[in-house]
Amino acid sequence: MAISKNFNSCAHGLSRRRCLALLAALPGLAWLPGCSAFGIEPLRIAAHGWLGYAPLFLARDLDYLPKNDVHLMESLSAGDSMELLRGKAVHGAGLTLDEALRLRDEGLDLRIVLIFNQSLGADVLLARGNIHTLRDLAGRRLGAETNAVGMLIVDTVLKAAGLAPDQVTLVSIGADGHEAAWRSGALDALVTYEPIVSRILNSGGAHRLFDSRQMPDTIFDVLVVRADSLSRHERHLKLLLRGYFQGRRLLRDNPIDASYRLTNFLRIDPDAIIAAYRYLELPDAVINRRYLTPGSTSLIPAAERLARWMTDTGLLHRPPRLDNLLSAAYLPRESGL
């Protein structure tokens, strides 16, 4: 694939300057000219530095992913991954469920082919030491991303505290600005997630006031793939997911080794990585198949609840169709994965 062709595809959805900045920030640009052994361009997947996506990068670094068939791109944030998807620079991306619903609302035909994780405490409201209860947030400056997860946590917290939205000062801050805003003293409380949580807690002056354990079956990270890429990249997708579960198995069976390998990707020390995974559930291939197959245990009920809230709050233009959202077709069938 020529660089000019890839750039033009990316620029279709982005400004020229923004596209160049994104591509320059992605390590290992050798993916640009690559072709798979079968004459089909490699499957390109974007993901940022999040615990749930880390097994993918373990798989890459341990050569569980065929280099000529699958290229992982470390984006700077979920927002950047979404822009790369919009611009067709990648075939798929690791995103939260709400981000997947937003892209479908924009007209992107996407399928969820993997559940990376469910957050069971990894999404957190941090507060300074003089804030002891949720009611103490009254009159304080509360930082959060204004995406659905951030605003859903804010909404849940305010309702639990019995506070109206105008009783706090909401400060919109992207994840890449969370640590700087906290260090500057500009915020009294902050909705954020791992590994940012661990880095802020390790610096002192913050404590957990609320987390996603109080919002079960709500916050999921998923792998979405453009529907128009599925048939062309079926073999690549199966290789990708098999490699992911091999990386997950290493994380499960040898967390010390895995955590040392992930320090550069997650930018926290190995002990903090191991501790942070206590707040995530990473479903195996069997549980993934249940989530991605229609029925009472599928992801659809959680997606319906989230979509209703997003529609009611104006984050979606209309209730989305969910009948073709999920696909379990690419999951491995080997036991132990």
C-alpha positions in Angstrom: 0.0 0.0 0.0 1.5 3.4 -1.0 1.9 6.1 1.6 0.0 8.6 -0.5 -3.0 6.3 -0.8 -3.1 5.7 2.9 -2.7 9.4 3.7 -5.5 10.4 1.3 -7.8 7.8 2.9 -7.0 9.2 6.4 -7.4 12.8 5.2 -10.9 12.0 3.9 -12.1 12.3 7.5 -9.4 14.5 9.1 -7.6 17.7 8.5 -4.3 17.3 6.7 -2.4 18.6 9.7 -4.3 16.4 12.2 -3.8 13.3 10.0 -0.1 13.9 9.7 0.1 14.4 13.5 -1.7 11.2 14.2 0.3 9.1 11.8 3.6 10.5 13.0 2.7 9.6 16.5 2.0 6.0 15.7 5.1 3.8 16.2 6.3 1.4 13.6 5.2 3.1 10.4 6.4 0.0 8.5 2.7 -0.9 8.3 2.3 1.6 5.5 3.8 -0.4 2.6 3.1 -3.9 3.9 1.1 -6.6 2.2 0.0 -9.9 3.6 1.1 -13.2 2.2 -2.3 -13.6 0.5 -2.0 -10.3 -1.4 -4.5 -8.5 0.9 -3.6 -5.5 2.8 -2.9 -6.2 6.5 -5.7 -5.7 9.0 -5.0 -2.4 10.8 -6.3 -1.9 14.4 -5.9 1.2 16.5 -5.9 1.2 20.3 -4.5 3.5 23.0 -2.8 2.8 26.3 -5.6 1.1 28.2 -5.4 -2.0 30.4 -8.1 -3.9 28.5 -6.2 -3.5 25.2 -2.8 -4.5 26.6 -3.1 -8.2 25.8 -3.1 -7.2 22.1 0.2 -5.5 22.5 1.6 -8.4 24.5 0.6 -10.6 21.6 2.4 -8.3 19.1 5.6 -8.1 21.2 5.7 -11.9 21.6 5.1 -12.6 17.9 1.7 -14.1 18.5 0.4 -11.9 15.7 1.7 -12.4 12.1 3.5 -9.2 11.3 2.4 -9.2 7.6 -1.2 -9.8 8.4 -2.0 -7.7 11.4 -0.7 -4.2 12.3 -1.5 -2.6 15.7 -1.3 1.1 15.9 -0.9 2.8 19.3 -3.1 5.9 19.1 -2.9 8.8 21.5 -6.4 8.5 22.8 -9.8 6.9 22.1 -10.7 10.1 20.2 -7.8 9.6 17.9 -8.8 6.0 17.3 -12.3 7.2 16.4 -10.8 9.7 13.9 -8.7 7.1 12.3 -11.8 4.9 11.9 -13.8 7.8 10.4 -11.1 8.5 7.9 -10.7 4.8 7.0 -7.0 4.7 8.0 -7.8 1.7 10.1 -10.2 -1.2 9.8 -11.0 -1.4 13.5 -10.3 0.0 16.9 -10.5 -0.6 20.7 -13.3 1.6 22.1 -15.8 1.8 24.9 -19.3 0.7 24.1 -20.6 4.2 24.1 -18.0 5.3 21.6 -19.0 2.4 19.3 -22.7 3.6 19.6 -21.7 7.2 18.8 -19.9 6.1 15.6 -22.8 4.0 14.5 -25.0 7.0 15.2 -22.8 9.0 12.8 -23.4 6.4 10.1 -20.4 4.1 10.4 -21.5 0.5 10.0 -19.5 -1.3 12.7 -19.6 -4.7 14.3 -18.4 -5.6 17.8 -16.3 -8.8 17.5 -14.7 -8.9 20.9 -15.4 -7.8 24.5 -12.0 -6.7 25.9 -13.2 -6.0 29.4 -15.9 -4.9 31.8 -15.0 -2.1 34.2 -15.4 -3.2 37.8 -13.7 -0.2 39.5 -11.2 0.8 36.8 -13.3 4.0 36.1 -13.0 6.2 39.1 -14.0 9.5 40.7 -10.9 10.8 42.5 -11.2 13.5 45.1 -8.9 15.6 47.2 -8.5 14.9 50.9 -11.1 17.5 52.1 -13.9 15.8 50.1 -15.2 12.9 52.2 -18.7 12.2 50.7 -20.4 12.7 47.4 -22.4 15.6 49.0 -19.1 17.4 49.6 -18.8 17.9 45.8 -21.3 20.8 46.1 -19.6 24.0 44.9 -16.5 22.1 43.8 -14.8 21.9 40.4 -15.3 18.5 38.9 -13.2 17.4 35.9 -14.4 14.8 33.4 -14.3 13.8 29.7 -17.6 14.9 28.1 -18.0 11.5 26.4 -20.8 9.1 27.5 -18.8 7.2 30.1 -17.5 10.4 31.7 -20.9 12.0 31.8 -22.7 8.8 32.8 -20.5 8.6 35.9 -21.0 12.3 36.6 -24.8 11.9 36.2 -24.8 8.8 38.5 -22.6 10.5 41.1 -24.8 13.6 41.2 -28.0 11.6 41.5 -26.4 9.5 44.3 -25.4 12.7 46.1 -28.7 14.4 45.7 -27.1 17.3 43.8 -28.4 19.2 40.8 -25.9 19.7 37.9 -25.7 23.4 38.6 -24.4 22.7 42.1 -21.0 21.6 40.8 -18.7 23.3 38.2 -18.1 20.8 35.5 -14.8 21.2 33.7 -14.4 19.3 30.4 -11.0 17.8 30.1 -9.7 15.1 27.7 -7.9 12.2 29.2 -4.6 13.4 27.9 -5.0 16.5 30.2 -6.2 14.8 33.4 -2.9 14.5 35.1 -1.7 18.0 34.3 -5.0 19.5 35.4 -4.8 17.5 38.7 -1.2 18.5 39.4 -2.1 22.2 38.7 -4.7 22.2 41.5 -7.4 23.3 39.1 -9.7 20.5 40.1 -11.3 19.3 43.4 -12.4 16.0 41.9 -11.8 14.1 38.6 -13.5 11.3 36.8 -10.8 9.3 35.1 -9.6 5.7 34.6 -6.6 3.4 34.9 -3.7 3.8 34.4 -4.2 7.5 35.1 -5.8 6.6 38.4 -2.8 4.8 39.6 -0.4 7.5 38.6 -2.4 10.2 40.4 -2.9 8.1 43.5 0.8 7.3 43.6 1.6 11.1 43.5 -0.5 11.6 46.7 -3.3 13.9 47.6 -6.1 12.0 46.1 -8.4 9.1 47.1 -11.2 7.1 45.5 -14.6 8.5 46.2 -16.7 6.5 43.7 -16.0 3.9 41.0 -17.6 1.6 38.5 -18.1 -1.2 41.0 -21.2 0.8 41.9 -22.4 0.7 38.2 -22.3 -3.0 37.3 -22.9 -4.2 33.7 -22.5 -0.7 32.4 -18.9 0.1 31.2 -17.4 -2.2 28.5 -14.5 -1.9 26.2 -14.9 -3.6 22.8 -13.2 -4.2 19.5 -15.2 -2.7 16.6 -14.5 -3.5 13.0 -15.9 -1.8 9.9 -18.6 -4.1 8.4 -17.1 -3.5 4.9 -13.8 -5.1 6.1 -15.2 -8.3 7.6 -15.3 -10.6 4.6 -12.0 -9.4 3.2 -10.2 -9.7 6.5 -11.9 -12.8 8.0 -8.7 -14.7 8.3 -6.8 -11.7 9.7 -9.5 -11.2 12.3 -9.3 -14.8 13.5 -5.5 -14.5 13.8 -5.9 -11.2 15.7 -8.4 -12.6 18.2 -6.4 -15.8 18.7 -3.3 -13.8 19.4 -5.3 -11.5 21.8 -6.4 -14.5 23.9 -2.8 -15.9 23.9 -1.7 -12.5 25.3 -4.5 -12.6 27.8 -3.4 -16.1 28.9 0.1 -14.8 29.6 -1.3 -12.0 31.7 -3.4 -14.5 33.6 -0.8 -17.2 34.1 2.3 -15.0 34.5 1.2 -11.6 35.6 4.7 -10.5 36.8 6.3 -11.2 33.5 3.4 -9.6 31.6 3.4 -6.5 33.8 7.1 -5.8 33.2 6.5 -6.1 29.5 3.6 -3.6 29.7 5.3 -0.8 31.6 6.2 1.2 28.5 2.7 0.8 27.0 0.8 1.7 30.2 3.4 4.0 31.8 3.0 2.7 35.3 5.2 0.4 37.3 4.6 -3.4 37.3 3.1 -3.6 40.8 0.6 -0.9 39.9 -0.3 -2.8 36.7 -1.1 -5.9 38.6 -3.1 -4.0 41.2 -5.0 -2.1 38.5 -6.2 -5.4 36.8 -8.1 -6.2 40.0 -10.7 -3.6 38.8 -11.3 -5.2 35.4 -13.0 -8.4 34.2 -11.4 -9.7 31.0 -13.8 -12.4 29.7 -12.4 -15.5 28.1 -13.4 -16.8 24.7 -16.3 -18.8 26.1 -17.8 -15.8 28.0 -17.1 -13.6 24.9 -19.2 -16.0 22.8 -22.1 -15.6 25.3 -21.8 -11.8 25.2 -21.7 -11.7 21.4 -24.5 -14.2 20.8 -28.2 -13.1 20.9 -29.9 -14.2 24.2 -30.3 -13.2 27.8 -26.5 -13.1 28.5 -25.6 -11.0 25.4 -24.3 -7.5 25.4 -27.5 -6.2 23.9 -29.3 -5.4 27.2 -26.4 -3.3 28.4 -26.2 -1.6 25.0 -29.9 -0.8 25.1 -29.7 0.8 28.5 -26.7 2.9 27.5 -28.3 3.9 24.2 -31.5 5.0 26.0 -29.5 7.2 28.3 -27.4 8.6 25.5 -30.5 9.4 23.5 -32.2 11.0 26.4 -29.2 13.2 27.1 -28.6 14.2 23.4 -25.4 12.2 22.9 -27.2 10.2 20.2 -29.5 11.6 17.6 -31.9 8.7 17.7 -32.2 5.2 19.3 -29.8 3.0 17.3 -30.6 -0.3 15.7 -28.8 -3.0 17.6 -29.9 -6.2 15.8 -26.7 -6.4 13.7 -24.3 -5.0 16.3 -22.6 -8.2 17.5 -20.6 -11.0 15.8 -19.1 -14.0 17.5 -17.9 -15.4 14.2 -14.2 -14.6 14.6 -13.6 -15.9 18.1 -11.3 -18.9 18.6 -12.8 -22.2 19.7 -9.7 -23.6 21.4 -10.2 -24.5 25.1 -8.2 -22.5 27.5 -8.4 -19.2 25.6 
